């Protein structure tokens, strides 16, 4: 195995078979979307840091979500953009391993942070009088650190299991980045242990959190229906519907990719789903959670006015 791995220096990312003109067009489009992603999430992160009124548990977790979205896109898109503009589809072995670690890590963290955010909304709506006691800063910090540590540990386990496998033959990965399921197909060893661990992680990260969120939102919906104030019900529904929109989009794609049985016809569909998630999901979060949020809009005006008066 060591002999086989010693000469492996790079993988070929098959991606999509396109003409050079189409690749340049996609380079421009993807570059714009990536720039918007960094600007939108960076703006949200900056507002949360600069405005004391946004120093609440909800926006604390939203700041983590912004960091995750920028980091996830940055782990995939720069190499993809470089390959599009250079019309080459190569990635070094080391960079491929780093991509796998970052992709697994940030995707898992986002699942766990979304669960924590749903718990935060549950406490805020169902137990408003005890909210500041239950969701104190110590609890918020522990939840955030535990989410990052758990996700990073699972990513390391998956990559460690991958590195034990031998390689032989052409290293053509049928994807536009080093997605672990696609890279496993180019190995010539037994991958059943990897498949079992990957499926188990998918159940733990996707099915478990989604079940908890559904239970939370059943209680939240019941609590909202009991609110006497029409304005209060409207505000609660607005907040929760935003979160449910992101949850449905994110978990829907992830469960199709990792929990639905493999088939050769699904390879192209999976690539499109991954591309859609990498490009549009990081833009969806700021739009859904923040840009249509009155508190964030007010914070933007306060910060902008403060900068102008300085």
C-alpha positions in Angstrom: 0.0 0.0 0.0 2.8 2.4 0.9 4.5 1.6 -2.4 1.3 2.4 -4.3 0.7 5.7 -2.5 4.3 6.9 -2.8 3.9 7.8 -6.5 0.5 9.3 -6.3 0.9 13.1 -6.6 -2.4 14.2 -8.2 -5.9 13.3 -9.2 -7.8 14.2 -12.4 -11.1 15.9 -11.7 -13.4 14.9 -14.5 -16.1 17.4 -13.6 -18.3 18.4 -16.6 -17.2 17.8 -20.2 -17.5 21.4 -21.6 -15.9 23.5 -24.3 -13.3 26.1 -23.4 -15.7 28.9 -24.2 -18.3 27.4 -21.8 -15.6 27.0 -19.1 -14.7 30.7 -19.4 -18.4 31.7 -19.1 -18.8 29.5 -16.0 -15.6 31.0 -14.6 -17.2 34.4 -14.8 -20.5 33.3 -13.3 -19.0 31.2 -10.5 -16.5 34.0 -9.7 -19.4 36.5 -9.3 -21.4 34.1 -7.1 -18.3 33.4 -4.9 -17.7 37.1 -4.5 -21.3 37.7 -3.5 -21.1 34.9 -1.1 -18.0 36.4 0.6 -19.5 39.9 0.6 -22.9 38.9 1.9 -21.7 36.6 4.7 -18.8 38.9 5.5 -21.3 41.8 5.9 -23.5 39.7 8.2 -20.5 38.7 10.3 -19.3 42.3 10.5 -22.7 43.6 11.5 -23.0 41.0 14.3 -19.5 41.9 15.6 -20.0 45.7 15.4 -23.6 46.1 16.7 -24.1 45.3 20.4 -27.8 44.8 19.8 -27.0 41.7 17.8 -25.0 40.2 20.6 -27.6 37.6 21.3 -27.6 33.7 21.1 -29.5 33.7 17.8 -27.0 36.0 16.0 -24.1 34.4 17.7 -25.0 31.1 16.0 -25.8 33.0 12.8 -22.2 34.3 12.9 -20.9 30.7 13.0 -23.2 29.9 10.0 -21.7 32.8 8.1 -18.1 31.6 8.8 -19.1 28.0 7.8 -20.6 29.2 4.5 -17.6 31.3 3.5 -15.2 28.5 4.5 -17.1 25.7 2.7 -17.2 27.6 -0.5 -13.5 28.6 -0.1 -12.5 25.0 0.2 -14.0 24.1 -3.2 -14.4 27.1 -5.5 -10.8 28.5 -5.8 -9.5 25.2 -7.2 -12.5 24.9 -9.4 -12.1 28.4 -10.8 -8.4 27.9 -11.4 -9.1 24.7 -13.4 -11.8 26.5 -15.4 -9.6 29.4 -16.4 -6.6 27.2 -17.1 -8.6 24.5 -18.8 -7.0 21.8 -16.7 -8.6 19.5 -14.2 -5.8 18.4 -11.9 -5.5 18.6 -8.1 -2.6 17.5 -6.0 -3.0 14.5 -3.6 -2.4 16.7 -0.5 -4.8 19.3 -1.6 -7.4 16.6 -2.4 -7.1 15.3 1.2 -7.4 18.8 2.6 -10.5 19.3 0.5 -12.1 16.1 1.8 -11.4 17.1 5.4 -12.8 20.6 5.0 -15.8 19.5 3.0 -16.8 16.8 5.6 -16.0 19.2 8.4 -17.9 22.2 7.3 -20.9 20.2 6.0 -21.2 18.4 9.3 -20.8 21.6 11.4 -23.6 23.3 9.4 -26.0 20.4 10.3 -25.1 20.7 14.0 -25.3 24.5 14.1 -28.8 24.4 12.4 -29.9 22.0 15.1 -28.6 24.3 17.8 -30.4 27.3 16.1 -33.6 25.3 16.1 -33.2 24.6 19.9 -32.5 28.3 20.4 -35.8 29.2 18.7 -37.6 26.5 20.6 -36.5 28.0 24.0 -37.2 31.6 22.8 -40.8 30.8 21.7 -41.8 28.0 24.1 -40.0 29.2 27.2 -39.5 33.0 26.8 -39.3 33.8 30.5 -36.4 31.4 31.1 -34.7 32.1 27.7 -31.8 34.2 29.1 -31.2 31.7 31.9 -31.3 28.6 29.6 -29.4 30.2 26.7 -26.7 31.9 28.6 -23.3 32.6 27.0 -21.7 29.6 28.7 -24.2 27.3 27.2 -24.0 28.9 23.8 -20.2 28.6 23.8 -20.3 25.0 24.8 -22.8 24.1 22.1 -20.8 25.9 19.4 -17.4 24.4 20.5 -19.0 20.9 20.8 -20.4 21.2 17.2 -17.1 22.1 15.8 -15.2 19.5 17.7 -17.7 16.7 16.8 -17.7 17.6 13.1 -13.9 17.8 12.9 -13.5 14.5 14.7 -15.8 12.7 12.3 -14.0 14.2 9.3 -10.7 13.0 10.6 -12.1 9.5 11.0 -13.3 9.4 7.5 -10.1 10.7 6.0 -8.0 8.3 8.1 -10.0 5.4 6.8 -9.5 6.6 3.3 -5.7 6.9 3.7 -5.4 3.2 4.5 -6.6 2.3 1.0 -4.2 1.4 -1.9 -4.4 3.1 -5.3 -3.7 1.6 -8.8 -4.6 2.7 -12.3 -5.7 6.1 -13.6 -6.8 8.5 -10.8 -9.8 10.0 -12.5 -12.4 11.4 -10.0 -15.8 11.8 -11.5 -16.5 15.1 -9.8 -15.4 18.8 -9.8 -13.8 18.5 -6.4 -12.6 15.8 -4.0 -15.9 14.5 -2.7 -15.2 11.5 -0.6 -17.6 9.1 -2.3 -16.3 9.9 -5.7 -12.6 9.6 -4.6 -13.3 6.2 -3.0 -14.3 4.8 -6.4 -10.7 5.3 -7.7 -9.2 3.1 -5.0 -8.5 -0.6 -5.6 -9.0 -1.8 -2.0 -12.1 -2.9 -0.1 -14.1 0.2 0.8 -17.0 -1.5 2.7 -15.7 -0.2 6.0 -15.6 3.3 4.6 -19.1 2.9 3.2 -20.4 1.7 6.6 -18.8 4.6 8.5 -20.0 7.1 5.9 -23.6 5.9 6.0 -23.5 5.8 9.9 -22.2 9.4 9.9 -24.9 10.4 7.5 -27.6 8.9 9.8 -26.0 10.6 12.9 -25.5 14.0 11.2 -28.6 14.1 9.1 -31.4 11.8 10.3 -30.8 12.5 14.0 -30.6 16.3 13.9 -33.5 16.5 11.4 -35.7 14.4 13.8 -34.8 16.7 16.7 -35.6 19.8 14.6 -39.0 18.4 13.5 -39.9 17.7 17.2 -38.7 21.2 18.1 -40.8 22.8 15.4 -43.9 20.8 16.3 -43.7 22.3 19.8 -42.9 25.8 18.3 -45.9 25.7 16.0 -48.1 24.7 18.9 -46.8 27.5 21.0 -47.2 30.0 18.1 -50.8 29.1 17.7 -51.4 29.9 21.4 -50.0 33.5 21.0 -52.8 36.0 21.4 -51.1 38.9 19.5 -51.5 38.8 15.8 -48.2 40.7 15.4 -46.5 38.2 17.8 -47.7 35.3 15.7 -46.5 36.9 12.5 -43.1 37.6 13.9 -42.7 34.1 15.2 -43.8 32.5 12.0 -41.5 34.7 10.0 -38.4 33.7 12.1 -39.3 30.0 12.0 -40.3 29.8 8.4 -36.9 31.2 7.4 -35.1 28.6 9.4 -37.3 25.8 8.0 -36.6 26.9 4.5 -32.8 26.6 4.9 -33.2 23.3 6.8 -35.3 21.8 4.1 -33.0 22.9 1.3 -29.8 21.8 3.1 -30.9 18.4 4.6 -32.9 17.5 1.4 -29.7 17.7 -0.8 -27.5 16.0 1.8 -29.8 13.1 2.3 -30.2 12.5 -1.4 -26.4 12.5 -1.8 -25.4 10.4 1.2 -28.3 8.2 2.1 -29.9 7.2 -1.2 -28.3 4.0 -2.7 -25.6 4.5 -5.3 -26.3 4.1 -9.1 -24.3 5.1 -12.2 -27.2 7.3 -13.4 -27.0 9.4 -10.3 -23.4 10.6 -10.7 -24.2 13.5 -12.9 -27.2 14.5 -10.7 -25.0 14.4 -7.6 -22.5 16.7 -9.3 -25.2 19.2 -10.1 -26.6 19.0 -6.6 -23.2 19.6 -5.1 -22.6 22.5 -7.4 -25.9 24.0 -6.6 -25.2 23.6 -2.8 -21.7 25.0 -3.1 -22.8 28.1 -5.1 -26.3 29.0 -3.8 -26.7 27.7 -0.3 -24.1 30.2 1.1 -26.1 33.0 -0.6 -29.4 31.6 0.7 -28.5 31.8 4.4 -27.8 35.6 4.4 -30.8 36.2 2.3 -33.2 34.1 4.4 -31.9 34.8 7.8 -30.6 38.3 7.6 -31.4 40.5 4.7 -35.1 40.1 5.3 -34.6 40.5 9.0 -35.7 43.9 10.5 -33.0 43.7 13.3 -30.2 43.2 10.7 -31.5 46.0 8.5 -31.7 48.3 11.5 -28.1 47.3 12.5 -26.9 48.0 9.0 -28.3 51.5 9.1 -26.9 52.2 12.5 -23.4 51.0 11.5 -23.5 52.9 8.2 -24.7 56.1 9.9 -22.0 55.7 12.6 -19.3 55.3 10.0 -20.5 58.4 8.1 -20.5 60.6 11.2 -17.0 59.5 12.2 
